[in-house]
Amino acid sequence: TPPPAPQPTPDRLQDVVRRGELRVCSTGDYRPFTYRDEHGAWSGIDIDVAHDMAAKLGVRATIVPTSWKKLMDDFPARCDIAVGGVSVTLERAQKAFFSSTFGVDGKTPITRCENVARFQTLDQIDQPGVRAVVNPGGTNEKFAEQNLKKATIVEHPDNNTIFQQIIDGRADLMMTDSSETRWQAKQHPELCSVHPDQPFTFAEKAYMLPKDDVAFQQWVNHYLDIARHDGTYQRFAQPWLG
Ligand SMILES: O=C(O)C(=O)C[C@]1(C(=O)O)C=C[C@@H](O)C=C1
């Protein structure tokens, strides 16, 4: 019997350059990383990074809207890279590659400032009558489902308006990434991040890349190294993080 034909090495980078377009999946609901406003305009640190990556490849970036629920169905079929506060998880890493990581994050509560002392520990939070609001589809939902047995989980589908739910008293808290609690607490003086420097979990942020495509992963990692050292990344982060 003839030996099996060798599998062609995946080379998405070459496809991107030939196509003249880098297709970027993003949810648009997670500031400061990715945001899509009511007019459809995109912004965010990772959106700017994606445009810069495309420019350095000599191509244009097209942002492909997705959701946390659909992310693993859309990627890598509809896009070449997924950006916007995506956490590295072992589950996702079975289906995709990740770039090098940039920033450690983890779940911590955000609540109205008068409640900070009440919601320090998971035991304090997981009590009957406590309403934890959750956005569906991502690691926040998984964390809430795993850790809240007695508290009430209130699902809110739109992450761009979810923090108003806490301000308005329709929920008591949300457990989400420290980076997001810091940013949202700055925007909303009513809200306080409970202990952003000691989150309950450990999660790293990275860009998601097509599985087995080492050439593309290498390129993105080199891009990130250079962007971190030549001030490019800082230039995109500065307007959001100060
Ligand atoms: O799923 C992930 O990787 C995320 O980090 C996204 C996620 C989530 O966990 O739901 C994190 C924070 C935002 O509130 C929105 C989405």
Ligand as a Chemical Component Dictionary entry (heavy atoms), coordinates in Angstrom:
data_LIG
# 
_chem_comp.id                   LIG 
_chem_comp.type                 NON-POLYMER 
_chem_comp.pdbx_formal_charge   0 
_chem_comp.three_letter_code    LIG 
# 
loop_
_chem_comp_atom.comp_id 
_chem_comp_atom.atom_id 
_chem_comp_atom.alt_atom_id 
_chem_comp_atom.type_symbol 
_chem_comp_atom.charge 
_chem_comp_atom.model_Cartn_x 
_chem_comp_atom.model_Cartn_y 
_chem_comp_atom.model_Cartn_z 
_chem_comp_atom.pdbx_ordinal 
LIG O1  O1  O 0 -14.856 33.884 27.833 1  
LIG C1  C1  C 0 -13.867 34.598 27.946 2  
LIG O2  O2  O 0 -12.747 34.283 27.576 3  
LIG C2  C2  C 0 -13.950 35.908 28.536 4  
LIG O3  O3  O 0 -13.005 36.312 29.181 5  
LIG C3  C3  C 0 -15.115 36.718 28.192 6  
LIG C4  C4  C 0 -16.004 37.254 29.258 7  
LIG C5  C5  C 0 -16.699 36.108 29.994 8  
LIG O4  O4  O 0 -15.988 35.417 30.749 9  
LIG O5  O5  O 0 -17.888 35.936 29.852 10 
LIG C6  C6  C 0 -15.265 38.047 30.255 11 
LIG C7  C7  C 0 -15.662 39.271 30.649 12 
LIG C8  C8  C 0 -16.702 40.039 29.964 13 
LIG O6  O6  O 0 -17.677 40.376 30.892 14 
LIG C9  C9  C 0 -17.340 39.310 28.873 15 
LIG C10 C10 C 0 -16.976 38.075 28.540 16 
# 
loop_
_chem_comp_bond.comp_id 
_chem_comp_bond.atom_id_1 
_chem_comp_bond.atom_id_2 
_chem_comp_bond.value_order 
_chem_comp_bond.pdbx_ordinal 
LIG O1 C1  DOUB 1  
LIG C1 O2  SING 2  
LIG C1 C2  SING 3  
LIG C2 O3  DOUB 4  
LIG C2 C3  SING 5  
LIG C3 C4  SING 6  
LIG C4 C5  SING 7  
LIG C4 C6  SING 8  
LIG C4 C10 SING 9  
LIG C5 O4  DOUB 10 
LIG C5 O5  SING 11 
LIG C6 C7  DOUB 12 
LIG C7 C8  SING 13 
LIG C8 O6  SING 14 
LIG C8 C9  SING 15 
LIG C9 C10 DOUB 16 
# 
